[in-house]
């Protein structure tokens, strides 16, 4: 069994004010903790992995698909994105957004600057 605490890994600032920590994982799936500061944007991207997530605090606006449909998720909400589904996200609120993402197959770290 693998045990990984958010306190035991250093968060990476993937883009300004978007912090990611890769947590426990296996050959088939892994977990990431995210913290997105007020006003921060996750650029539109897609990836080979399926992604499901859960928001612990704050409110996040996903911008999904070519038509840029907006979906707002907040504390207690979960969400699912298909592999290769175009999406980005914005924290339009006044408090940080924190939550967890699960990727299958594993995604070690976002690389939005290089078209991942």
N, CA, C and O atoms as a Tinker XYZ file with bonds, in Angstrom:
   464  protein
     1  N      0.840000   -1.179000    0.000000    73     2
     2  CA     0.000000    0.000000    0.000000    64     1     3
     3  C      0.887000    1.244000    0.000000    63     2     4     5
     4  O      1.892000    1.310000    0.707000    81     3
     5  N      0.496000    2.215000   -0.799000    73     3     6
     6  CA     1.206000    3.491000   -0.840000    64     5     7
     7  C      0.385000    4.534000   -0.086000    63     6     8     9
     8  O     -0.826000    4.638000   -0.282000    81     7
     9  N      1.041000    5.297000    0.768000    73     7    10
    10  CA     0.400000    6.408000    1.478000    64     9    11
    11  C      1.181000    7.670000    1.156000    63    10    12    13
    12  O      2.390000    7.732000    1.380000    81    11
    13  N      0.485000    8.685000    0.625000    73    11    14
    14  CA     1.121000    9.955000    0.294000    64    13    15
    15  C      0.251000   11.079000    0.854000    63    14    16    17
    16  O     -0.936000   11.167000    0.538000    81    15
    17  N      0.835000   11.923000    1.674000    73    15    18
    18  CA     0.146000   13.069000    2.252000    64    17    19
    19  C      0.481000   14.323000    1.459000    63    18    20    21
    20  O      1.569000   14.436000    0.894000    81    19
    21  N     -0.450000   15.258000    1.418000    73    19    22
    22  CA    -0.157000   16.532000    0.746000    64    21    23
    23  C      1.010000   17.252000    1.416000    63    22    24    25
    24  O      1.705000   18.045000    0.780000    81    23
    25  N      1.221000   16.972000    2.700000    73    23    26
    26  CA     2.350000   17.584000    3.412000    64    25    27
    27  C      3.699000   16.990000    3.023000    63    26    28    29
    28  O      4.742000   17.587000    3.291000    81    27
    29  N      3.683000   15.815000    2.392000    73    27    30
    30  CA     4.942000   15.128000    2.078000    64    29    31
    31  C      5.442000   15.381000    0.659000    63    30    32    33
    32  O      6.535000   14.936000    0.306000    81    31
    33  N      4.669000   16.082000   -0.155000    73    31    34
    34  CA     5.090000   16.378000   -1.527000    64    33    35
    35  C      5.047000   17.883000   -1.755000    63    34    36    37
    36  O      4.220000   18.592000   -1.181000    81    35
    37  N      5.936000   18.346000   -2.589000    73    35    38
    38  CA     5.974000   19.770000   -2.898000    64    37    39
    39  C      5.058000   20.065000   -4.077000    63    38    40    41
    40  O      5.117000   19.388000   -5.103000    81    39
    41  N      4.216000   21.070000   -3.926000    73    39    42
    42  CA     3.326000   21.475000   -5.013000    64    41    43
    43  C      4.144000   22.158000   -6.106000    63    42    44    45
    44  O      5.120000   22.854000   -5.826000    81    43
    45  N      3.734000   21.949000   -7.343000    73    43    46
    46  CA     4.351000   22.579000   -8.503000    64    45    47
    47  C      3.380000   23.636000   -9.026000    63    46    48    49
    48  O      2.182000   23.381000   -9.153000    81    47
    49  N      3.903000   24.815000   -9.325000    73    47    50
    50  CA     3.070000   25.861000   -9.916000    64    49    51
    51  C      3.062000   25.634000  -11.431000    63    50    52    53
    52  O      3.980000   26.049000  -12.139000    81    51
    53  N      2.003000   24.962000  -11.914000    73    51    54
    54  CA     1.922000   24.560000  -13.316000    64    53    55
    55  C      1.766000   25.763000  -14.242000    63    54    56    57
    56  O      2.380000   25.813000  -15.308000    81    55
    57  N      0.958000   26.714000  -13.844000    73    55    58
    58  CA     0.827000   28.033000  -14.469000    64    57    59
    59  C      0.645000   28.995000  -13.302000    63    58    60    61
    60  O      0.401000   28.538000  -12.185000    81    59
    61  N      0.752000   30.300000  -13.508000    73    59    62
    62  CA     0.665000   31.217000  -12.373000    64    61    63
    63  C     -0.572000   30.975000  -11.495000    63    62    64    65
    64  O     -1.707000   30.962000  -11.973000    81    63
    65  N     -0.314000   30.786000  -10.215000    73    63    66
    66  CA    -1.347000   30.636000   -9.181000    64    65    67
    67  C     -2.170000   29.353000   -9.286000    63    66    68    69
    68  O     -3.251000   29.263000   -8.705000    81    67
    69  N     -1.668000   28.366000  -10.018000    73    67    70
    70  CA    -2.298000   27.042000  -10.080000    64    69    71
    71  C     -1.267000   26.034000   -9.590000    63    70    72    73
    72  O     -0.252000   25.797000  -10.245000    81    71
    73  N     -1.540000   25.442000   -8.425000    73    71    74
    74  CA    -0.585000   24.564000   -7.753000    64    73    75
    75  C     -1.098000   23.124000   -7.763000    63    74    76    77
    76  O     -2.243000   22.861000   -7.398000    81    75
    77  N     -0.238000   22.200000   -8.184000    73    75    78
    78  CA    -0.596000   20.785000   -8.293000    64    77    79
    79  C      0.388000   19.938000   -7.507000    63    78    80    81
    80  O      1.592000   20.194000   -7.508000    81    79
    81  N     -0.141000   18.928000   -6.837000    73    79    82
    82  CA     0.681000   17.951000   -6.124000    64    81    83
    83  C      0.252000   16.563000   -6.555000    63    82    84    85
    84  O     -0.915000   16.197000   -6.418000    81    83
    85  N      1.195000   15.789000   -7.078000    73    83    86
    86  CA     0.907000   14.406000   -7.446000    64    85    87
    87  C      0.956000   13.570000   -6.175000    63    86    88    89
    88  O      1.955000   13.578000   -5.456000    81    87
    89  N     -0.120000   12.851000   -5.904000    73    87    90
    90  CA    -0.226000   12.051000   -4.690000    64    89    91
    91  C     -0.097000   10.567000   -5.052000    63    90    92    93
    92  O      0.657000   10.218000   -5.960000    81    91
    93  N     -0.812000    9.708000   -4.362000    73    91    94
    94  CA    -0.697000    8.258000   -4.568000    64    93    95
    95  C     -1.127000    7.858000   -5.969000    63    94    96    97
    96  O     -1.949000    8.521000   -6.602000    81    95
    97  N     -0.550000    6.754000   -6.439000    73    95    98
    98  CA    -0.908000    6.260000   -7.754000    64    97    99
    99  C     -0.463000    4.827000   -7.964000    63    98   100   101
   100  O      0.228000    4.234000   -7.136000    81    99
   101  N     -0.879000    4.298000   -9.089000    73    99   102
   102  CA    -0.527000    2.938000   -9.483000    64   101   103
   103  C     -0.283000    2.932000  -10.984000    63   102   104   105
   104  O     -0.159000    3.990000  -11.602000    81   103
   105  N     -0.214000    1.759000  -11.563000    73   103   106
   106  CA    -0.035000    1.655000  -13.012000    64   105   107
   107  C     -1.272000    2.093000  -13.774000    63   106   108   109
   108  O     -1.189000    2.396000  -14.964000    81   107
   109  N     -2.425000    2.132000  -13.103000    73   107   110
   110  CA    -3.687000    2.403000  -13.789000    64   109   111
   111  C     -4.334000    3.739000  -13.443000    63   110   112   113
   112  O     -5.160000    4.238000  -14.207000    81   111
   113  N     -3.970000    4.330000  -12.292000    73   111   114
   114  CA    -4.666000    5.530000  -11.832000    64   113   115
   115  C     -3.765000    6.320000  -10.888000    63   114   116   117
   116  O     -2.890000    5.747000  -10.239000    81   115
   117  N     -3.978000    7.644000  -10.810000    73   115   118
   118  CA    -3.299000    8.427000   -9.779000    64   117   119
   119  C     -4.161000    9.593000   -9.337000    63   118   120   121
   120  O     -5.129000    9.969000   -9.999000    81   119
   121  N     -3.776000   10.161000   -8.187000    73   119   122
   122  CA    -4.516000   11.249000   -7.565000    64   121   123
   123  C     -3.637000   12.496000   -7.547000    63   122   124   125
   124  O     -2.437000   12.420000   -7.283000    81   123
   125  N     -4.252000   13.647000   -7.834000    73   123   126
   126  CA    -3.568000   14.934000   -7.736000    64   125   127
   127  C     -4.391000   15.860000   -6.860000    63   126   128   129
   128  O     -5.618000   15.895000   -6.957000    81   127
   129  N     -3.706000   16.612000   -6.001000    73   127   130
   130  CA    -4.339000   17.679000   -5.243000    64   129   131
   131  C     -4.125000   18.965000   -6.025000    63   130   132   133
   132  O     -3.051000   19.174000   -6.589000    81   131
   133  N     -5.142000   19.836000   -6.066000    73   131   134
   134  CA    -4.963000   21.127000   -6.731000    64   133   135
   135  C     -5.409000   22.263000   -5.816000    63   134   136   137
   136  O     -6.304000   22.122000   -4.983000    81   135
   137  N     -4.737000   23.396000   -6.015000    73   135   138
   138  CA    -5.114000   24.650000   -5.361000    64   137   139
   139  C     -5.017000   25.727000   -6.431000    63   138   140   141
   140  O     -3.960000   25.944000   -7.024000    81   139
   141  N     -6.141000   26.395000   -6.667000    73   139   142
   142  CA    -6.216000   27.413000   -7.706000    64   141   143
   143  C     -6.598000   28.730000   -7.031000    63   142   144   145
   144  O     -7.681000   28.855000   -6.459000    81   143
   145  N     -5.703000   29.698000   -7.105000    73   143   146
   146  CA    -5.886000   30.970000   -6.417000    64   145   147
   147  C     -6.947000   31.827000   -7.126000    63   146   148   149
   148  O     -7.211000   31.629000   -8.312000    81   147
   149  N     -7.553000   32.776000   -6.399000    73   147   150
   150  CA    -8.530000   33.672000   -7.014000    64   149   151
   151  C     -7.943000   34.365000   -8.251000    63   150   152   153
   152  O     -6.814000   34.855000   -8.226000    81   151
   153  N     -8.722000   34.394000   -9.318000    73   151   154
   154  CA    -8.299000   35.034000  -10.557000    64   153   155
   155  C     -7.451000   34.173000  -11.468000    63   154   156   157
   156  O     -7.156000   34.579000  -12.592000    81   155
   157  N     -7.048000   32.991000  -11.016000    73   155   158
   158  CA    -6.178000   32.128000  -11.829000    64   157   159
   159  C     -6.984000   31.352000  -12.875000    63   158   160   161
   160  O     -8.166000   31.059000  -12.695000    81   159
   161  N     -6.292000   31.031000  -13.977000    73   159   162
   162  CA    -6.908000   30.306000  -15.086000    64   161   163
   163  C     -6.065000   29.099000  -15.457000    63   162   164   165
   164  O     -4.847000   29.197000  -15.606000    81   163
   165  N     -6.725000   27.965000  -15.603000    73   163   166
   166  CA    -6.115000   26.771000  -16.183000    64   165   167
   167  C     -6.425000   26.853000  -17.674000    63   166   168   169
   168  O     -7.597000   26.848000  -18.049000    81   167
   169  N     -5.411000   26.930000  -18.535000    73   167   170
   170  CA    -5.673000   27.096000  -19.966000    64   169   171
   171  C     -6.408000   25.898000  -20.560000    63   170   172   173
   172  O     -6.306000   24.779000  -20.057000    81   171
   173  N     -7.141000   26.149000  -21.629000    73   171   174
   174  CA    -7.844000   25.070000  -22.335000    64   173   175
   175  C     -6.837000   24.029000  -22.805000    63   174   176   177
   176  O     -5.785000   24.363000  -23.350000    81   175
   177  N     -7.177000   22.763000  -22.586000    73   175   178
   178  CA    -6.287000   21.663000  -22.963000    64   177   179
   179  C     -7.097000   20.368000  -23.011000    63   178   180   181
   180  O     -8.257000   20.332000  -22.601000    81   179
   181  N     -6.484000   19.337000  -23.505000    73   179   182
   182  CA    -7.057000   17.993000  -23.448000    64   181   183
   183  C     -5.902000   17.035000  -23.191000    63   182   184   185
   184  O     -4.735000   17.386000  -23.366000    81   183
   185  N     -6.245000   15.820000  -22.774000    73   183   186
   186  CA    -5.219000   14.811000  -22.490000    64   185   187
   187  C     -5.822000   13.431000  -22.667000    63   186   188   189
   188  O     -7.042000   13.266000  -22.695000    81   187
   189  N     -4.947000   12.443000  -22.785000    73   187   190
   190  CA    -5.364000   11.066000  -23.043000    64   189   191
   191  C     -6.090000   10.427000  -21.869000    63   190   192   193
   192  O     -6.776000    9.420000  -22.049000    81   191
   193  N     -5.958000   10.981000  -20.684000    73   191   194
   194  CA    -6.526000   10.370000  -19.489000    64   193   195
   195  C     -7.984000   10.772000  -19.278000    63   194   196   197
   196  O     -8.391000   11.882000  -19.619000    81   195
   197  N     -8.762000    9.848000  -18.709000    73   195   198
   198  CA   -10.041000   10.215000  -18.134000    64   197   199
   199  C     -9.739000   10.951000  -16.838000    63   198   200   201
   200  O     -8.754000   10.647000  -16.164000    81   199
   201  N    -10.583000   11.919000  -16.487000    73   199   202
   202  CA   -10.348000   12.731000  -15.283000    64   201   203
   203  C    -11.650000   12.839000  -14.511000    63   202   204   205
   204  O    -12.678000   13.236000  -15.059000    81   203
   205  N    -11.598000   12.484000  -13.239000    73   203   206
   206  CA   -12.726000   12.732000  -12.338000    64   205   207
   207  C    -12.182000   13.529000  -11.165000    63   206   208   209
   208  O    -11.027000   13.364000  -10.774000    81   207
   209  N    -13.015000   14.392000  -10.607000    73   207   210
   210  CA   -12.526000   15.239000   -9.532000    64   209   211
   211  C    -13.587000   15.547000   -8.511000    63   210   212   213
   212  O    -14.764000   15.225000   -8.675000    81   211
   213  N    -13.127000   16.191000   -7.436000    73   211   214
   214  CA   -13.979000   16.557000   -6.310000    64   213   215
   215  C    -13.482000   17.885000   -5.757000    63   214   216   217
   216  O    -12.289000   18.045000   -5.503000    81   215
   217  N    -14.390000   18.835000   -5.569000    73   215   218
   218  CA   -14.042000   20.140000   -5.020000    64   217   219
   219  C    -14.293000   20.135000   -3.518000    63   218   220   221
   220  O    -15.391000   19.822000   -3.059000    81   219
   221  N    -13.260000   20.485000   -2.762000    73   219   222
   222  CA   -13.350000   20.543000   -1.309000    64   221   223
   223  C    -13.784000   21.939000   -0.854000    63   222   224   225
   224  O    -14.629000   22.076000    0.031000    81   223
   225  N    -13.202000   22.967000   -1.464000    73   223   226
   226  CA   -13.535000   24.342000   -1.082000    64   225   227
   227  C    -13.382000   25.275000   -2.277000    63   226   228   229
   228  O    -12.614000   25.005000   -3.201000    81   227
   229  N    -14.122000   26.371000   -2.243000    73   227   230
   230  CA   -14.093000   27.339000   -3.328000    64   229   231
   231  C    -15.031000   26.943000   -4.452000    63   230   232   233
   232  O    -15.744000   25.944000   -4.364000    81   231
   233  N    -15.019000   27.736000   -5.502000    73   231   234
   234  CA   -15.893000   27.495000   -6.652000    64   233   235
   235  C    -15.079000   27.648000   -7.932000    63   234   236   237
   236  O    -14.360000   28.632000   -8.108000    81   235
   237  N    -15.198000   26.677000   -8.814000    73   235   238
   238  CA   -14.414000   26.625000  -10.044000    64   237   239
   239  C    -15.351000   26.609000  -11.240000    63   238   240   241
   240  O    -16.328000   25.860000  -11.260000    81   239
   241  N    -15.056000   27.437000  -12.239000    73   239   242
   242  CA   -15.840000   27.457000  -13.472000    64   241   243
   243  C    -15.052000   26.744000  -14.555000    63   242   244   245
   244  O    -14.015000   27.231000  -15.005000    81   243
   245  N    -15.551000   25.580000  -14.973000    73   243   246
   246  CA   -14.961000   24.868000  -16.109000    64   245   247
   247  C    -15.487000   25.476000  -17.390000    63   246   248   249
   248  O    -16.654000   25.859000  -17.470000    81   247
   249  N    -14.626000   25.565000  -18.396000    73   247   250
   250  CA   -14.996000   25.983000  -19.741000    64   249   251
   251  C    -14.707000   24.766000  -20.615000    63   250   252   253
   252  O    -13.551000   24.390000  -20.810000    81   251
   253  N    -15.786000   24.145000  -21.147000    73   251   254
   254  CA   -15.692000   22.822000  -21.743000    64   253   255
   255  C    -16.081000   22.837000  -23.218000    63   254   256   257
   256  O    -17.071000   23.459000  -23.602000    81   255
   257  N    -15.292000   22.146000  -24.036000    73   255   258
   258  CA   -15.619000   21.923000  -25.438000    64   257   259
   259  C    -15.329000   23.113000  -26.325000    63   258   260   261
   260  O    -14.977000   24.200000  -25.867000    81   259
   261  N    -15.491000   22.867000  -27.605000    73   259   262
   262  CA   -15.276000   23.928000  -28.604000    64   261   263
   263  C    -16.282000   25.062000  -28.436000    63   262   264   265
   264  O    -15.987000   26.210000  -28.769000    81   263
   265  N    -17.479000   24.741000  -27.916000    73   263   266
   266  CA   -18.508000   25.764000  -27.726000    64   265   267
   267  C    -18.327000   26.526000  -26.412000    63   266   268   269
   268  O    -19.111000   27.424000  -26.107000    81   267
   269  N    -17.292000   26.171000  -25.626000    73   267   270
   270  CA   -16.929000   26.849000  -24.383000    64   269   271
   271  C    -18.098000   26.918000  -23.393000    63   270   272   273
   272  O    -18.360000   27.957000  -22.786000    81   271
   273  N    -18.788000   25.787000  -23.250000    73   271   274
   274  CA   -19.878000   25.678000  -22.280000    64   273   275
   275  C    -19.306000   25.816000  -20.874000    63   274   276   277
   276  O    -18.265000   25.235000  -20.567000    81   275
   277  N    -19.975000   26.579000  -20.023000    73   275   278
   278  CA   -19.488000   26.796000  -18.655000    64   277   279
   279  C    -20.234000   25.894000  -17.671000    63   278   280   281
   280  O    -21.460000   25.784000  -17.704000    81   279
   281  N    -19.457000   25.254000  -16.796000    73   279   282
   282  CA   -20.006000   24.402000  -15.750000    64   281   283
   283  C    -19.346000   24.820000  -14.437000    63   282   284   285
   284  O    -18.123000   24.763000  -14.308000    81   283
   285  N    -20.151000   25.236000  -13.469000    73   283   286
   286  CA   -19.635000   25.687000  -12.182000    64   285   287
   287  C    -19.718000   24.534000  -11.183000    63   286   288   289
   288  O    -20.759000   23.894000  -11.036000    81   287
   289  N    -18.589000   24.280000  -10.494000    73   287   290
   290  CA   -18.546000   23.253000   -9.452000    64   289   291
   291  C    -18.056000   23.898000   -8.163000    63   290   292   293
   292  O    -17.186000   24.769000   -8.174000    81   291
   293  N    -18.638000   23.446000   -7.046000    73   291   294
   294  CA   -18.284000   24.002000   -5.750000    64   293   295
   295  C    -18.111000   22.907000   -4.721000    63   294   296   297
   296  O    -18.090000   21.726000   -5.069000    81   295
   297  N    -17.987000   23.284000   -3.457000    73   295   298
   298  CA   -17.736000   22.318000   -2.391000    64   297   299
   299  C    -18.753000   21.170000   -2.398000    63   298   300   301
   300  O    -19.964000   21.389000   -2.417000    81   299
   301  N    -18.236000   19.965000   -2.381000    73   299   302
   302  CA   -19.090000   18.788000   -2.397000    64   301   303
   303  C    -19.457000   18.296000   -3.780000    63   302   304   305
   304  O    -20.076000   17.240000   -3.908000    81   303
   305  N    -19.092000   19.034000   -4.821000    73   303   306
   306  CA   -19.392000   18.614000   -6.195000    64   305   307
   307  C    -18.281000   17.731000   -6.741000    63   306   308   309
   308  O    -17.100000   17.952000   -6.471000    81   307
   309  N    -18.680000   16.729000   -7.511000    73   307   310
   310  CA   -17.721000   15.936000   -8.273000    64   309   311
   311  C    -18.005000   16.155000   -9.752000    63   310   312   313
   312  O    -19.070000   16.648000  -10.123000    81   311
   313  N    -17.051000   15.786000  -10.587000    73   311   314
   314  CA   -17.173000   15.986000  -12.028000    64   313   315
   315  C    -16.386000   14.908000  -12.755000    63   314   316   317
   316  O    -15.510000   14.267000  -12.175000    81   315
   317  N    -16.704000   14.713000  -14.021000    73   315   318
   318  CA   -15.986000   13.733000  -14.840000    64   317   319
   319  C    -15.771000   14.316000  -16.231000    63   318   320   321
   320  O    -16.676000   14.909000  -16.819000    81   319
   321  N    -14.563000   14.138000  -16.743000    73   319   322
   322  CA   -14.193000   14.566000  -18.089000    64   321   323
   323  C    -13.695000   13.348000  -18.856000    63   322   324   325
   324  O    -12.884000   12.573000  -18.350000    81   323
   325  N    -14.184000   13.188000  -20.076000    73   323   326
   326  CA   -13.723000   12.085000  -20.921000    64   325   327
   327  C    -12.297000   12.336000  -21.387000    63   326   328   329
   328  O    -11.845000   13.480000  -21.430000    81   327
   329  N    -11.600000   11.283000  -21.729000    73   327   330
   330  CA   -10.283000   11.418000  -22.352000    64   329   331
   331  C    -10.437000   12.266000  -23.612000    63   330   332   333
   332  O    -11.413000   12.121000  -24.348000    81   331
   333  N     -9.483000   13.137000  -23.854000    73   331   334
   334  CA    -9.434000   14.013000  -25.024000    64   333   335
   335  C    -10.528000   15.079000  -25.064000    63   334   336   337
   336  O    -10.706000   15.726000  -26.096000    81   335
   337  N    -11.269000   15.282000  -23.963000    73   335   338
   338  CA   -12.287000   16.326000  -23.915000    64   337   339
   339  C    -11.611000   17.676000  -23.622000    63   338   340   341
   340  O    -10.909000   17.821000  -22.621000    81   339
   341  N    -11.828000   18.643000  -24.493000    73   339   342
   342  CA   -11.244000   19.971000  -24.331000    64   341   343
   343  C    -11.866000   20.655000  -23.111000    63   342   344   345
   344  O    -13.087000   20.693000  -22.963000    81   343
   345  N    -10.999000   21.199000  -22.235000    73   343   346
   346  CA   -11.492000   21.876000  -21.046000    64   345   347
   347  C    -10.425000   22.804000  -20.474000    63   346   348   349
   348  O     -9.228000   22.605000  -20.683000    81   347
   349  N    -10.874000   23.800000  -19.762000    73   347   350
   350  CA   -10.035000   24.701000  -18.980000    64   349   351
   351  C    -10.839000   25.072000  -17.757000    63   350   352   353
   352  O    -11.966000   24.604000  -17.596000    81   351
   353  N    -10.285000   25.906000  -16.889000    73   351   354
   354  CA   -11.019000   26.276000  -15.681000    64   353   355
   355  C    -10.560000   27.639000  -15.193000    63   354   356   357
   356  O     -9.429000   28.059000  -15.441000    81   355
   357  N    -11.459000   28.322000  -14.491000    73   355   358
   358  CA   -11.166000   29.644000  -13.953000    64   357   359
   359  C    -11.685000   29.740000  -12.531000    63   358   360   361
   360  O    -12.782000   29.270000  -12.227000    81   359
   361  N    -10.898000   30.346000  -11.668000    73   359   362
   362  CA   -11.373000   30.675000  -10.328000    64   361   363
   363  C    -11.814000   32.129000  -10.386000    63   362   364   365
   364  O    -10.986000   33.040000  -10.346000    81   363
   365  N    -13.098000   32.339000  -10.477000    73   363   366
   366  CA   -13.659000   33.690000  -10.560000    64   365   367
   367  C    -14.047000   34.237000   -9.193000    63   366   368   369
   368  O    -14.566000   35.348000   -9.084000    81   367
   369  N    -13.793000   33.453000   -8.155000    73   367   370
   370  CA   -14.184000   33.845000   -6.808000    64   369   371
   371  C    -13.091000   34.588000   -6.067000    63   370   372   373
   372  O    -12.065000   34.965000   -6.632000    81   371
   373  N    -13.348000   34.789000   -4.773000    73   371   374
   374  CA   -12.435000   35.537000   -3.907000    64   373   375
   375  C    -11.619000   34.656000   -2.976000    63   374   376   377
   376  O    -10.816000   35.162000   -2.193000    81   375
   377  N    -11.815000   33.338000   -3.052000    73   375   378
   378  CA   -11.089000   32.394000   -2.200000    64   377   379
   379  C    -10.453000   31.320000   -3.075000    63   378   380   381
   380  O    -10.938000   31.056000   -4.176000    81   379
   381  N     -9.378000   30.699000   -2.604000    73   379   382
   382  CA    -8.761000   29.615000   -3.370000    64   381   383
   383  C     -9.726000   28.433000   -3.542000    63   382   384   385
   384  O    -10.590000   28.188000   -2.700000    81   383
   385  N     -9.559000   27.721000   -4.637000    73   383   386
   386  CA   -10.297000   26.477000   -4.875000    64   385   387
   387  C     -9.337000   25.333000   -4.587000    63   386   388   389
   388  O     -8.215000   25.312000   -5.092000    81   387
   389  N     -9.782000   24.380000   -3.771000    73   387   390
   390  CA    -8.975000   23.195000   -3.498000    64   389   391
   391  C     -9.796000   21.953000   -3.774000    63   390   392   393
   392  O    -11.004000   21.916000   -3.540000    81   391
   393  N     -9.114000   20.939000   -4.277000    73   391   394
   394  CA    -9.797000   19.690000   -4.552000    64   393   395
   395  C     -8.835000   18.616000   -4.993000    63   394   396   397
   396  O     -7.615000   18.755000   -4.895000    81   395
   397  N     -9.420000   17.537000   -5.482000    73   395   398
   398  CA    -8.661000   16.372000   -5.934000    64   397   399
   399  C     -9.093000   15.981000   -7.327000    63   398   400   401
   400  O    -10.272000   16.057000   -7.671000    81   399
   401  N     -8.124000   15.560000   -8.130000    73   399   402
   402  CA    -8.388000   14.965000   -9.437000    64   401   403
   403  C     -7.823000   13.558000   -9.450000    63   402   404   405
   404  O     -6.777000   13.285000   -8.860000    81   403
   405  N     -8.528000   12.672000  -10.130000    73   403   406
   406  CA    -8.079000   11.297000  -10.323000    64   405   407
   407  C     -7.968000   11.079000  -11.827000    63   406   408   409
   408  O     -8.898000   11.380000  -12.576000    81   407
   409  N     -6.819000   10.550000  -12.265000    73   407   410
   410  CA    -6.551000   10.342000  -13.684000    64   409   411
   411  C     -6.327000    8.869000  -13.972000    63   410   412   413
   412  O     -5.635000    8.170000  -13.231000    81   411
   413  N     -6.931000    8.406000  -15.073000    73   411   414
   414  CA    -6.711000    7.036000  -15.530000    64   413   415
   415  C     -6.564000    7.054000  -17.046000    63   414   416   417
   416  O     -7.452000    7.536000  -17.748000    81   415
   417  N     -5.441000    6.529000  -17.561000    73   415   418
   418  CA    -4.245000    6.097000  -16.848000    64   417   419
   419  C     -3.589000    7.278000  -16.135000    63   418   420   421
   420  O     -4.003000    8.421000  -16.332000    81   419
   421  N     -2.576000    7.018000  -15.312000    73   419   422
   422  CA    -1.971000    8.085000  -14.512000    64   421   423
   423  C     -1.469000    9.259000  -15.349000    63   422   424   425
   424  O     -0.994000    9.089000  -16.472000    81   423
   425  N     -1.585000   10.422000  -14.785000    73   423   426
   426  CA    -1.020000   11.644000  -15.359000    64   425   427
   427  C     -0.094000   12.203000  -14.297000    63   426   428   429
   428  O     -0.547000   12.605000  -13.225000    81   427
   429  N      1.164000   12.231000  -14.577000    73   427   430
   430  CA     2.141000   12.617000  -13.559000    64   429   431
   431  C      2.143000   14.098000  -13.278000    63   430   432   433
   432  O      2.225000   14.487000  -12.113000    81   431
   433  N      2.056000   14.950000  -14.290000    73   431   434
   434  CA     2.018000   16.397000  -14.051000    64   433   435
   435  C      1.529000   17.085000  -15.317000    63   434   436   437
   436  O      1.841000   16.666000  -16.432000    81   435
   437  N      0.762000   18.143000  -15.125000    73   435   438
   438  CA     0.269000   18.920000  -16.249000    64   437   439
   439  C      1.429000   19.584000  -16.970000    63   438   440   441
   440  O      2.410000   19.996000  -16.351000    81   439
   441  N      1.304000   19.681000  -18.273000    73   439   442
   442  CA     2.314000   20.347000  -19.091000    64   441   443
   443  C      1.575000   21.199000  -20.115000    63   442   444   445
   444  O      1.727000   21.016000  -21.322000    81   443
   445  N      0.765000   22.141000  -19.607000    73   443   446
   446  CA    -0.101000   22.910000  -20.481000    64   445   447
   447  C      0.667000   23.802000  -21.435000    63   446   448   449
   448  O      0.138000   24.161000  -22.487000    81   447
   449  N      1.871000   24.166000  -21.113000    73   447   450
   450  CA     2.661000   25.024000  -21.976000    64   449   451
   451  C      3.157000   24.322000  -23.219000    63   450   452   453
   452  O      3.632000   24.976000  -24.148000    81   451
   453  N      3.058000   22.994000  -23.259000    73   451   454
   454  CA     3.590000   22.256000  -24.399000    64   453   455
   455  C      2.528000   21.414000  -25.095000    63   454   456   457
   456  O      2.844000   20.399000  -25.716000    81   455
   457  N      1.261000   21.837000  -24.991000    73   455   458
   458  CA     0.191000   21.214000  -25.767000    64   457   459
   459  C     -0.313000   19.895000  -25.242000    63   458   460   461
   460  O     -0.956000   19.156000  -25.987000    81   459
   461  N     -0.050000   19.560000  -23.975000    73   459   462
   462  CA    -0.577000   18.303000  -23.452000    64   461   463
   463  C     -2.073000   18.400000  -23.265000    63   462   464
   464  O     -2.705000   17.437000  -22.831000    81   463
